[in-house]
Amino acid sequence: MLASIVKKIKSVPSYLYRNYAAPKIYSIRDRKILSNNLELKGKYVGQRCFMIGAGPSIADIDLSRLKQEYTFVVNEFENNKHHQALKPTFHLISESNYFNENGPEYWQGRFKEKSRVISTDTTMIINLKAIPFINKYGLFKQHKIYYIGTQGIFSNNLPFNINLDHYVPSPKNSILMCIMAAVWMGFNEIYLIGCEHSFLAQPLGKSQTLGFSHSYEDETSNLDTADNETLKKYLDLKTLSFTYEDHIAQILQLFKNYRLFYQKVKQLYPNTKIFNATPNSFLDVFPFKKLGGINLPDKDSG
């Protein structure tokens, strides 16, 4: 009992550094890079935008109807059949697996491929930890890139920042990072589609699945997940060792992040409305709205 108490006491300085001091220190260290994000601050006031997740619910949606809208996509969206027709406004990549030299080779290859296939009309928003990897391999030379810094967690007890000219808490999810960016840019209406958030229905790891259900199929869709060599190529060791209890804890923190962020948005930007237009979604932090109830251009218009 005493040893447990001592361990908790010793962890307090580390917790305060990681979640309170470090974001401030890193913001000063990387201020030159992060100051470029001021170009986006309030740029789209009065506009609406759509966050397009990778969930299977968008597989049969004609996303080309959104080509006249401001759109945010994430991660592997270029695999979606509507990618070329949509030409997303912003493509965000915040997970470090893609550009970690010590990570699974599949993700490194995917990150390099993105530089080739994503339209140069699409603005990239990328975790600044990717800068050494991008420079080393000469990636995204024809794209406009804005970099974001993440450090710490959303907390009930410590103040946290959501302004992109400073480090923001790690969102644990690319869609939440997109919403943060959209709020920073001034969008007044934000709609989420393809955001089922049914993560706990799909445990990851050996003899299970290599990823969540998506609106597309790729080389990870039909693999032998009992093969150790296969798993090492596609998943990092931490993910492989995850128990279902670990997975629950991760999702709990993600939903907490959504809730705390939304509370701050309602305080700081009371005119900003965020809706989840994903059918059968578990993400109940935001009010639901049917996609059919949103006024979109006709399929053959403009």
Rosetta blueprint (number, residue, H / E / L):
1 M L
2 L H
3 A H
4 S H
5 I H
6 V H
7 K H
8 K H
9 I H
10 K H
11 S H
12 V H
13 P H
14 S H
15 Y H
16 L H
17 Y H
18 R H
19 N H
20 Y H
21 A H
22 A H
23 P H
24 K H
25 I H
26 Y H
27 S H
28 I H
29 R H
30 D L
31 R H
32 K H
33 I H
34 L H
35 S H
36 N H
37 N H
38 L H
39 E H
40 L L
41 K L
42 G L
43 K L
44 Y L
45 V L
46 G L
47 Q L
48 R E
49 C E
50 F E
51 M E
52 I E
53 G L
54 A L
55 G L
56 P H
57 S H
58 I H
59 A L
60 D L
61 I L
62 D L
63 L H
64 S H
65 R H
66 L H
67 K L
68 Q L
69 E L
70 Y E
71 T E
72 F E
73 V E
74 V E
75 N L
76 E L
77 F H
78 E H
79 N H
80 N L
81 K L
82 H L
83 H H
84 Q H
85 A H
86 L H
87 K L
88 P L
89 T L
90 F E
91 H E
92 L E
93 I E
94 S L
95 E L
96 S H
97 N H
98 Y H
99 F H
100 N L
101 E L
102 N L
103 G L
104 P L
105 E H
106 Y H
107 W H
108 Q H
109 G H
110 R H
111 F H
112 K H
113 E H
114 K H
115 S H
116 R H
117 V H
118 I L
119 S L
120 T L
121 D L
122 T L
123 T E
124 M E
125 I E
126 I E
127 N E
128 L H
129 K H
130 A H
131 I H
132 P H
133 F H
134 I H
135 N H
136 K H
137 Y H
138 G L
139 L L
140 F L
141 K L
142 Q L
143 H L
144 K L
145 I E
146 Y E
147 Y E
148 I E
149 G L
150 T E
151 Q L
152 G L
153 I L
154 F L
155 S L
156 N L
157 N L
158 L L
159 P L
160 F L
161 N L
162 I L
163 N L
164 L L
165 D L
166 H L
167 Y L
168 V E
169 P L
170 S L
171 P L
172 K L
173 N L
174 S H
175 I H
176 L H
177 M H
178 C H
179 I H
180 M H
181 A H
182 A H
183 V H
184 W H
185 M H
186 G L
187 F L
188 N L
189 E E
190 I E
191 Y E
192 L E
193 I E
194 G L
195 C L
196 E L
197 H L
198 S L
199 F H
200 L H
201 A H
202 Q L
203 P L
204 L E
205 G L
206 K L
207 S L
208 Q L
209 T E
210 L L
211 G L
212 F L
213 S L
214 H L
215 S L
216 Y L
217 E L
218 D L
219 E L
220 T L
221 S L
222 N L
223 L L
224 D L
225 T L
226 A L
227 D L
228 N H
229 E H
230 T H
231 L H
232 K H
233 K H
234 Y H
235 L L
236 D L
237 L H
238 K H
239 T H
240 L H
241 S L
242 F L
243 T L
244 Y H
245 E H
246 D H
247 H H
248 I H
249 A H
250 Q H
251 I H
252 L H
253 Q H
254 L H
255 F H
256 K H
257 N H
258 Y H
259 R H
260 L H
261 F H
262 Y H
263 Q H
264 K H
265 V H
266 K H
267 Q H
268 L H
269 Y L
270 P L
271 N L
272 T L
273 K E
274 I E
275 F E
276 N E
277 A L
278 T L
279 P L
280 N L
281 S L
282 F L
283 L L
284 D L
285 V L
286 F L
287 P L
288 F E
289 K L
290 K L
291 L H
292 G H
293 G H
294 I L
295 N L
296 L L
297 P L
298 D L
299 K L
300 D L
301 S L
302 G L
